[in-house]
Amino acid sequence: MEPTGSGSDASRQVQVRFVTRLKPPLRVPPTSMAVPSHLTRLGLSEIVNLLLENSDPEHGNQPFDFLIDGELIRMPLDQFLMTKGISAEKVLEIEYVKAVVPRKQEDPCPHDDWVSAVDGSYSSFILTGCYDGLARIWEGGEVSECTHILEGHNGAITSAKFIEIGGVGTEMNFHVVTSSKDRLLRLWKCGSAQNRENPIRLGAYKIFPGHTSAVQSVAVSSSREMICSGSWDCSIKLWDAKDSEEDGDGNTISLKKRKVNSMTTEFKDAQSEGAATSTLMGHTQCVSAVTWPDPDVLYSASWDHSIRQWDVPSGKETWTMVCGKALNCLDIGGESSSLVAAGGSDPVLRIWDPRKPGSLAPIFQFSSHASWISACKWHPRSWFHLLSASYDGKVMLWDLRTAWPLAIMDSHQDKVLCADWWKGDSVVSGGADSKLRITSGIEIQ
């Protein structure tokens, strides 16, 4: 909640000039005017909307946010100026942008157990992983429909990612990788499911055995040809995703059930197995999150309280940061895709910049959640925006230019376990209420 500024002198005024990078008709004349100094962003938004209505009678009411010297105003104007040491004696240049306001909650997509993984990176599809051992692909719309059910894991799915995209139209196909508490990764190939009444049920065409404990996290390299996985066995393994078994026409070879290993209860239900190309060792507890933003560089986070940067060709650590908390999630983004965001066993989302000297201290800390952080994700097109999910049941949207959340999405009735962006202007999330939730209408500039 924003401060009310009740102690401000309501009669005092300051000279301001509103500027914007928005295109007409959302531009007001760049002339200076006097406004009450106690106004909050809501009052400033009313003024800008009045100015726009005067120049364009057809203009509808639009909520705006405001920046002074690149920082979002989240308190009364006079209090902001005093806090930042900005003189109110000169004309203040205030930039306005469209406010980020979630506009619609889609109908939930029910699952049979906890929704523990979600990926919204591909087109109109959403990928989910569930504690019932199944991954599902949903085609979003006014009513989202499950188009594929991926079955074969013998334990809860912990992570799921789209990995390879090819084809157009009805020939569209994509690959998916999943990880599970059954210690395996599985690779799937999915085709178009148009004009089908029931979901297509698929088995994996390749498995990746090798971890000796539950696999907790999986990531796809920026080249889309490699996979890495983090496990409770404290290791990170790299896998080649290109080497798949297909017939001469490019079709996946049909599944043939193979024997059950009575010692491990692992079902050998795929045609082929892949071996890890390399193993990275260094963590001392569960590798809870991995991300691979550059072909030669990947990052990992662990319950051992550390974030590590790895040089892939040599397999060596190049940067290590210990934050004092067991970590659950990790993502790379922000300016030049160089900032590290992570969260874990407290309510604080932290961000580091490994490029800065003394980079062991976070450069941003966001602390509006009330419980552990379970997921974080940078917006794919914005340097400033990222989201976080928490066991407090909320998903929050953040902007690096203010310490307050831009939006709080409170649509789950239990812990939120995963969250991602979808199509740039929507957030998808899953949790212990066994639902996939879609929040749309979020305009990120």
Residue pairs with C-beta under 8 A, 6 or more apart in sequence:
2 40
2 41
2 74
2 75
2 404
3 75
3 76
3 79
4 40
4 76
5 38
5 40
5 75
5 76
5 78
5 79
8 37
8 38
8 76
8 78
8 79
9 37
9 38
9 78
10 36
10 38
11 36
12 36
12 37
12 38
12 78
13 34
13 35
13 36
13 37
14 34
14 35
14 37
14 77
14 78
14 81
14 88
14 92
15 32
15 33
15 34
15 90
15 91
15 92
16 32
16 33
16 34
16 35
16 91
16 92
16 93
16 94
17 30
17 31
17 32
17 33
17 91
17 92
17 93
17 94
18 28
18 30
18 47
18 48
18 51
18 94
18 95
18 96
19 30
19 93
19 94
19 95
19 96
20 26
20 27
20 28
20 95
20 96
20 97
21 95
21 97
21 445
22 96
22 97
22 98
25 52
25 55
25 56
25 59
26 52
26 62
26 98
28 48
28 51
28 52
28 55
29 51
29 55
32 91
35 43
35 44
35 47
35 77
36 43
37 76
37 77
37 78
37 81
37 88
38 76
38 77
38 78
39 47
39 76
39 77
40 73
40 75
40 76
40 77
41 64
41 65
41 66
41 73
41 74
44 64
44 66
44 73
44 77
44 94
44 96
45 62
45 63
45 64
45 66
45 96
45 99
48 64
48 96
49 59
49 61
49 62
49 64
52 59
52 62
53 59
62 98
63 98
63 99
63 101
64 96
64 97
64 98
64 99
65 72
65 73
65 96
65 97
65 98
65 99
65 100
65 406
66 72
66 73
66 94
66 95
66 96
66 97
67 73
67 94
67 95
67 96
67 97
67 401
68 80
68 81
68 84
68 86
68 92
68 93
68 94
68 95
69 84
69 86
70 401
71 84
71 401
71 402
72 399
72 401
72 402
73 80
73 94
74 80
74 402
74 403
74 404
75 83
78 88
80 86
81 87
81 88
81 92
86 92
97 445
98 443
98 445
99 406
100 385
100 397
100 399
100 406
100 407
100 442
100 443
100 444
101 407
101 441
101 442
102 397
102 407
102 409
102 427
102 439
102 440
102 441
102 442
103 440
103 441
103 442
104 439
104 440
104 441
105 411
105 437
105 438
105 439
106 140
106 142
106 144
106 437
106 438
106 439
106 440
107 143
107 144
108 411
108 435
108 436
108 437
109 128
109 138
109 144
109 146
109 435
109 436
109 437
109 438
110 434
110 435
111 128
111 130
111 132
111 136
111 430
111 434
111 435
111 436
112 130
112 132
112 134
112 434
113 130
113 131
113 132
113 156
113 434
114 130
114 131
114 156
114 417
114 430
114 431
114 432
114 434
115 128
115 129
115 130
115 131
115 417
115 418
115 430
115 431
115 434
115 435
115 436
116 129
116 130
116 131
116 156
116 157
116 158
116 417
116 418
116 430
117 127
117 128
117 129
117 130
117 135
117 157
117 158
117 159
117 160
117 178
117 417
117 418
117 430
118 126
118 127
118 128
118 129
118 160
118 418
118 419
118 420
118 428
118 429
118 430
118 436
119 126
119 127
119 160
119 161
119 162
119 420
120 126
120 127
120 420
120 421
120 422
120 423
120 426
120 428
121 161
121 162
121 380
121 420
121 421
122 162
122 165
122 174
123 165
124 139
124 140
124 141
124 423
125 137
125 138
125 139
125 140
125 147
125 162
125 174
126 137
126 138
126 139
126 140
126 144
126 422
126 428
126 436
126 438
127 135
127 136
127 137
127 138
127 160
127 161
127 162
127 176
128 135
128 136
128 137
128 138
128 160
128 430
128 436
129 135
129 157
129 158
129 159
129 160
129 178
130 136
130 156
130 157
130 434
131 156
131 157
132 156
133 151
133 153
133 154
133 155
133 156
133 157
133 180
133 182
134 149
134 150
134 151
134 153
134 157
135 149
135 150
135 153
135 157
135 160
135 176
135 178
135 188
136 146
136 148
136 149
136 150
136 199
137 146
137 147
137 148
137 150
137 176
137 190
137 193
138 144
138 145
138 146
138 147
138 436
139 145
139 147
139 193
140 422
140 423
140 426
140 438
144 436
144 438
146 199
147 193
147 196
147 199
147 200
148 190
148 193
148 199
148 200
148 201
148 202
149 199
149 200
149 201
149 202
150 176
150 178
150 186
150 188
150 190
150 202
150 203
150 204
151 201
151 202
151 203
152 186
152 203
152 204
152 267
152 269
152 270
153 178
153 180
153 182
153 184
153 186
154 180
154 182
154 265
154 266
154 267
155 180
155 181
155 182
155 183
155 214
156 180
156 181
157 178
157 179
157 180
158 179
158 180
158 181
158 214
158 215
158 216
158 217
158 218
159 178
159 179
159 215
159 216
159 217
159 218
160 176
160 177
160 178
160 179
160 218
161 176
161 177
161 178
161 218
161 219
161 220
162 174
162 175
162 176
162 220
163 174
163 175
163 176
163 177
163 187
163 220
163 224
163 227
163 241
164 174
164 175
164 224
164 241
165 174
165 175
165 224
166 172
166 173
166 174
167 173
169 192
170 192
170 194
171 191
171 192
172 191
172 192
173 189
173 190
173 191
173 192
174 189
174 190
175 187
175 188
175 189
175 190
175 241
176 187
176 188
176 189
176 190
177 185
177 186
177 187
177 188
177 218
177 220
177 227
177 241
178 185
178 186
178 188
178 204
178 218
179 185
179 215
179 216
179 217
179 218
179 229
180 186
180 214
180 215
181 214
181 215
182 214
182 266
183 209
183 211
183 212
183 213
183 214
183 215
183 231
183 264
183 266
184 207
184 208
184 209
184 211
184 215
184 266
185 207
185 208
185 215
185 218
185 227
185 229
185 239
186 204
186 206
186 207
186 208
186 270
187 204
187 205
187 206
187 207
187 208
187 241
187 244
187 274
188 202
188 203
188 204
188 205
189 202
189 205
189 244
189 252
190 200
190 202
191 200
193 199
193 200
203 255
203 269
203 270
204 255
204 269
204 270
205 244
205 245
205 252
205 253
205 255
205 270
205 271
205 272
206 244
206 245
206 270
206 271
206 272
206 273
206 274
207 268
207 269
207 270
207 272
207 273
207 274
208 227
208 229
208 237
208 239
208 273
208 274
208 275
208 276
209 266
209 273
210 237
210 275
210 276
211 229
211 231
211 233
211 235
211 237
212 231
212 233
213 231
213 232
213 233
214 231
214 232
215 229
215 230
215 231
215 232
216 230
216 231
216 232
216 286
216 287
216 288
216 289
217 229
217 230
217 287
217 288
217 289
217 290
218 227
218 228
218 229
218 230
218 290
219 227
219 228
219 229
219 290
219 291
219 292
219 298
220 226
220 227
220 241
220 292
221 227
221 228
221 292
221 295
221 298
222 292
222 293
222 294
222 295
223 295
224 241
225 240
225 241
225 242
226 238
226 239
226 240
226 241
226 277
226 292
226 295
227 238
227 239
227 240
227 241
228 236
228 237
228 238
228 239
228 290
228 292
228 298
229 236
229 237
229 239
229 290
230 236
230 283
230 286
230 287
230 288
230 289
230 290
230 300
230 302
231 237
231 286
231 287
232 286
232 287
234 281
234 283
234 284
234 285
234 286
234 287
234 302
234 304
235 279
235 280
235 281
235 283
235 287
236 279
236 280
236 281
236 283
236 287
236 290
236 298
236 300
236 310
237 276
237 278
237 279
237 280
238 276
238 277
238 278
238 279
238 280
238 312
239 274
239 276
239 277
240 274
240 277
243 274
244 252
244 272
245 252
245 253
245 271
245 272
246 252
246 253
247 253
253 271
254 271
255 269
255 270
255 271
256 271
257 267
257 268
257 269
258 268
258 269
259 268
260 266
260 267
260 268
261 268
278 315
279 315
280 300
280 310
280 315
282 308
282 317
283 300
283 302
283 304
283 306
283 308
284 302
284 304
285 302
285 303
285 304
285 326
286 302
286 303
287 300
287 301
287 302
288 301
288 302
288 303
288 326
288 327
288 328
288 329
288 330
288 344
289 300
289 301
289 327
289 328
289 329
289 330
289 342
290 298
290 299
290 300
290 301
290 330
291 298
291 299
291 330
291 331
291 332
292 298
292 299
293 299
293 332
293 337
295 312
296 311
296 312
296 313
297 309
297 310
297 311
297 312
297 318
298 309
298 310
298 312
299 307
299 308
299 309
299 310
299 330
299 332
299 340
300 307
300 308
300 310
300 330
301 307
301 308
301 327
301 328
301 329
301 330
301 342
301 344
302 308
302 326
302 327
303 326
303 327
303 344
304 326
305 322
305 323
305 324
305 325
305 326
305 327
306 320
306 321
306 322
306 323
306 327
307 320
307 321
307 323
307 327
307 330
307 340
307 342
307 352
308 317
308 319
308 320
308 321
309 317
309 318
309 319
309 320
309 354
310 316
310 317
310 318
311 317
311 318
319 354
319 359
321 340
321 352
321 354
321 359
321 360
322 360
323 342
323 344
323 350
323 362
325 344
325 345
325 346
325 348
326 344
326 345
327 342
327 343
327 344
327 345
328 343
328 344
328 345
328 372
328 373
328 374
328 375
329 342
329 343
329 344
329 373
329 374
329 375
329 376
330 340
330 341
330 342
330 376
331 340
331 341
331 342
331 376
331 377
331 378
331 386
332 338
332 339
332 340
332 341
332 378
333 339
333 341
333 378
333 379
333 383
333 386
334 341
334 351
334 378
334 383
334 384
334 386
334 400
335 383
338 353
338 354
338 355
339 351
339 352
339 353
339 363
339 378
340 351
340 352
340 353
340 354
341 349
341 350
341 351
341 376
341 378
341 386
342 349
342 350
342 351
342 352
342 376
343 349
343 350
343 372
343 373
343 374
343 375
343 376
343 388
343 390
344 372
344 373
345 372
346 372
346 373
347 367
347 368
347 369
347 370
347 371
347 372
347 373
347 390
347 392
348 365
348 366
348 367
348 369
348 373
349 365
349 366
349 367
349 369
349 373
349 376
349 388
349 398
350 362
350 364
350 365
350 366
351 362
351 363
351 364
351 365
351 400
352 359
352 360
352 361
352 362
352 363
353 359
353 363
356 363
364 400
366 388
366 396
366 398
366 403
366 405
368 396
368 404
368 405
368 408
369 388
369 390
369 392
369 394
369 396
370 390
370 392
370 394
371 390
371 391
371 392
371 415
372 390
372 391
373 388
373 389
373 390
374 389
374 390
374 391
374 415
374 416
374 417
374 418
375 387
375 388
375 389
375 416
375 417
375 418
375 419
375 420
375 429
376 386
376 387
376 388
376 389
377 386
377 387
377 419
377 420
377 421
378 385
378 386
379 385
379 386
379 387
379 421
379 424
379 444
380 421
380 424
381 424
381 444
382 444
382 445
383 400
384 399
384 400
384 401
385 397
385 398
385 399
385 400
385 406
385 444
386 397
386 398
387 395
387 396
387 397
387 398
387 419
387 421
387 427
388 395
388 396
388 398
388 419
389 395
389 396
389 416
389 417
389 418
389 419
389 429
389 431
390 396
390 415
390 416
391 415
391 416
392 415
392 416
393 410
393 412
393 413
393 414
393 415
393 416
393 431
394 408
394 409
394 410
394 412
394 416
395 408
395 409
395 411
395 412
395 416
395 419
395 427
395 429
395 439
396 405
396 407
396 408
396 409
397 405
397 406
397 407
397 408
397 409
397 427
397 442
398 405
398 406
399 406
407 442
409 427
409 429
409 437
409 439
411 429
411 437
411 439
412 429
412 431
412 432
412 433
412 435
412 437
413 433
414 431
414 432
414 433
415 431
415 432
416 429
416 430
416 431
417 430
417 431
417 432
418 429
418 430
418 431
419 427
419 428
419 429
419 430
420 427
420 428
420 429
421 427
421 428
422 428
422 438
424 444
425 440
425 441
425 442
425 443
425 444
426 438
426 439
426 440
426 441
426 442
427 438
427 439
427 442
428 436
428 437
428 438
428 439
429 436
429 437
429 439
430 436
430 437
431 437
